[in-house]
Amino acid sequence: MTSSVSILINRSLTKEFVPSKSLRQGDPMAPFSFHTIVESLAGWVRQAIKKNLYCVEMGANETKMGLLQFSHDTLFMCDASIQNVWVIKGILRSF
């Protein structure tokens, strides 16, 4: 069974092609690659918090925690402000 993909560039789909190498569901490398990729996302959120661009303070001791990651879910936690929305949007666009 083969699959084909196309890429969205400037709101236009490219011609479909068959990838020659990829990770498939059930591949033993999939969890490792997922962990590596989402760790970079967590690092960008940590940097935004460190530079006071992304603000979230929780609990009595004002613990700073910007996101929670589960096996297939990522939750961004922040104060309700337009600044935080712009920072999350920038992080996700770069990601």
VOVEX-513218 format. One line per 2 residues: number of its first residue (from 1); for each residue x, y, z of N, C-alpha, C, O. Coordinates in steps of 0.001 Angstrom, whole numbers, plus 500000, padded with zeros to 6 digits. Last residue first. Layout:
BEGIN
NUM) X:Y:Z:X:Y:Z:X:Y:Z:X:Y:Z ~ ...
***
This chain:
BEGIN
95) 506964:526927:513939:507064:525493:514183:506721:524721:512930:506749:523490:512937 ~ 506153:529421:513129:507566:529061:512997:507759:527559:513118:508630:526987:512463
93) 503473:529269:513809:503831:529520:512408:505302:529137:512163:505640:528595:511111 ~ 503674:528896:516588:503113:527833:515749:503452:528038:514272:503693:527064:513559
91) 504808:531362:517366:505493:530103:517663:504985:528996:516739:505780:528246:516172 ~ 502794:533164:516530:504151:533238:515981:504929:531949:516188:505632:531493:515286
89) 500652:532321:518147:500532:532268:516696:501915:532306:516037:502172:531562:515091 ~ 501693:532897:520674:501381:531509:520309:501300:531367:518790:501818:530407:518221
87) 501869:535723:520393:503080:534924:520641:502837:533455:520260:503674:532839:519601 ~ 499189:536451:520038:500169:536746:518984:501435:535917:519161:502013:535456:518177
85) 498128:535606:522514:497619:535036:521265:498627:535248:520136:498893:534328:519363 ~ 499507:537264:524291:499745:535824:524318:499248:535138:523050:499875:534196:522566
83) 498364:539745:523543:499804:539527:523449:500122:538038:523405:500918:537597:522576 ~ 495722:539513:524284:496025:539501:522854:497519:539278:522625:497904:538685:521617
81) 495140:537252:527016:495557:538555:526493:495884:538417:525010:496271:537346:524542 ~ 494647:535361:529549:493814:535773:528417:494215:537184:527986:493709:538177:528509
79) 497603:533492:530235:496639:534507:530617:495874:534929:529366:496400:534858:528255 ~ 497818:530030:529165:498306:531395:529317:497198:532300:529828:496024:531930:529851
77) 498763:527023:527805:498108:527645:528952:498689:529039:529118:499906:529208:529202 ~ 498197:524763:525262:498855:526015:525615:498067:526636:526754:496845:526760:526676
75) 498494:521385:524959:497640:522413:525532:498500:523627:525869:499428:523528:526672 ~ 498558:518873:522620:499350:519943:523219:498388:521009:523699:497556:521489:522929
73) 498356:515362:522064:497723:516641:522364:498739:517611:522941:499660:517219:523658 ~ 499218:512784:521993:498788:513379:520730:498151:514748:520929:497467:515240:520032
71) 500389:512418:524589:500809:511619:523439:500413:512242:522105:501211:512226:521168 ~ 500794:515784:525796:500423:514396:525990:500789:513648:524715:501446:514216:523842
69) 501994:518682:527319:502006:517827:526146:501704:516398:526551:502270:515867:527507 ~ 501248:521956:528241:501246:520551:528643:501195:519729:527377:500437:520041:526459
67) 502869:525146:528619:502106:524156:527885:502236:522785:528514:503199:522491:529223 ~ 503974:526952:530496:503303:527442:529307:502518:526423:528519:501582:526791:527810
65) 504304:527841:533733:504237:526654:532900:503402:527022:531682:502230:527371:531826 ~ 505468:529100:536648:505320:529430:535233:505403:528154:534407:506430:527476:534383
63) 503911:529567:539758:504664:528664:538898:504406:529023:537442:503259:529227:537043 ~ 503067:531134:542017:503201:531695:540667:504138:530865:539783:505043:531402:539144
61) 502392:529978:544376:503801:530345:544211:504109:530858:542807:505275:531003:542442 ~ 499663:529460:544022:500072:530410:545055:501516:530858:544879:501844:532001:545198
59) 498870:529176:540455:499035:528732:541824:499544:529823:542755:499817:530949:542338 ~ 500578:530484:537629:499559:529624:538207:499888:529311:539649:501056:529194:540017
57) 500980:532589:534942:501359:532355:536332:500229:531598:536984:499069:532003:536913 ~ 502185:533449:531848:501276:532559:532559:501821:532349:533966:502980:531977:534148
55) 502993:535104:528928:502791:535206:530370:501778:534192:530877:500656:534106:530379 ~ 505507:535755:526768:504367:534862:526958:504158:534745:528452:505065:534324:529170
53) 507652:537373:527009:506767:537597:525873:505453:536842:526042:504417:537251:525517 ~ 509761:537099:528827:508540:537802:529232:507659:538192:528051:506993:539227:528088
51) 511745:535383:528165:511885:536753:527656:510671:537625:527978:510553:538744:527479 ~ 510746:533025:529281:511974:533599:529828:512152:535061:529404:512646:535881:530179
49) 508608:532540:527542:508338:532832:528955:509544:533528:529571:509392:534508:530300 ~ 510036:532028:525203:509068:533124:525217:508733:533525:526649:508589:534711:526944
47) 511476:529739:526011:512193:530975:525663:511262:532180:525686:511659:533252:526144 ~ 509355:527916:526337:510196:528288:527486:510959:529584:527224:511075:530429:528111
45) 508500:527761:523667:507593:528324:524674:508388:528745:525911:508132:529808:526477 ~ 510734:526528:522547:510347:527867:522076:509403:528541:523071:509490:529749:523293
43) 510664:524082:523923:511796:524990:524097:511471:526403:523651:511878:527371:524294 ~ 508347:522941:522900:508401:523288:524326:509545:524252:524608:509410:525146:525443
41) 509259:522531:520284:508119:523414:520539:508117:523868:521995:507910:525047:522283 ~ 511266:520655:520774:511641:521959:520227:510505:522964:520421:510765:524135:520697
39) 509708:518540:521636:510623:519158:522597:511095:520516:522082:511303:521435:522874 ~ 508440:517718:519355:507660:518500:520321:508538:519104:521405:508146:520087:522033
37) 510644:516386:518087:509988:517530:517471:509227:518358:518499:509355:519582:518514 ~ 511314:514318:519876:512316:515287:519445:511665:516552:518895:512095:517662:519209
35) 508896:512868:520012:509458:513492:521211:510465:514574:520839:510459:515648:521442 ~ 508689:511985:517343:507655:512841:517922:508207:513590:519129:508014:514799:519259
33) 510948:510339:517185:510889:511545:516351:509829:512503:516871:510038:513716:516847 ~ 510198:508359:519068:511421:509147:519251:511371:510430:518438:511713:511498:518946
31) 507847:507280:517956:507805:507961:519247:509033:508838:519486:508922:509932:520039 ~ 508928:506281:515366:507906:507319:515455:507855:507998:516827:507823:509228:516865
29) 510604:504098:515233:511236:505415:515368:510219:506533:515586:510610:507639:515958 ~ 508979:501883:514786:509592:502035:516108:510277:503390:516316:510508:503790:517457
27) 505880:502457:513194:507330:502451:513045:507969:502659:514410:507535:503548:515143 ~ 503197:502869:513525:503742:501624:514022:505250:501505:513879:505844:500554:514387
25) 502867:504726:510589:502267:504355:511850:502791:502986:512266:502826:502055:511461 ~ 506091:505582:509174:504703:505143:509068:504186:504804:510467:504964:504619:511403
23) 508297:507939:507995:507890:507132:509132:506422:506789:508958:505613:507655:508623 ~ 509903:507691:504759:509061:508338:505756:508853:507400:506935:509193:506218:506875
21) 510937:508060:501443:511292:507652:502800:510392:508391:503771:510150:509588:503615 ~ 509618:508856:499151:510488:507688:499073:510903:507179:500447:511192:505992:500605
19) 506225:509787:498566:507470:509952:499318:508309:508685:499273:507780:507576:499348 ~ 504825:510554:495563:504959:509436:496493:506277:509616:497240:507340:509599:496620
17) 502895:513534:494977:504068:512695:494777:504083:511602:495831:503430:511716:496868 ~ 500806:515967:493360:500977:514836:494277:502233:514048:493928:502594:513906:492760
15) 501717:519379:492993:501389:518108:492344:501651:516977:493338:502629:517031:494084 ~ 500586:521563:495642:501549:521108:494647:501026:519826:494000:500013:519271:494424
13) 497975:523892:496253:498519:522539:496409:499498:522227:495289:499270:522581:494132 ~ 498224:527129:497580:498041:526302:496390:498691:524941:496616:499815:524852:497109
11) 498911:528838:499668:497498:528485:499481:497214:527695:498208:496057:527604:497796 ~ 501727:528695:499636:501021:529926:499273:499578:529657:498864:499089:530174:497859
9) 501516:525310:499416:502462:526419:499343:501711:527643:498838:501133:527628:497751 ~ 500945:522224:500645:500270:523495:500465:501305:524615:500526:501907:524845:501575
7) 501768:519223:498968:502139:520240:499945:501412:521531:499611:501275:521893:498442 ~ 500665:515840:498859:500914:517115:498191:501130:518141:499287:500708:517931:500424
5) 501280:512312:498650:501084:513551:499392:501244:514734:498454:501872:514637:497399 ~ 500251:508900:498652:500807:510064:497970:500465:511303:498783:499475:511327:499514
3) 501137:505598:499631:500357:506819:499809:501041:507944:499049:502253:507930:498838 ~ 500714:502107:499045:501490:503334:498980:500563:504518:499179:499361:504440:498925
1) 500842:498824:500000:500000:500000:500000:500887:501239:500000:501731:501391:500883
***
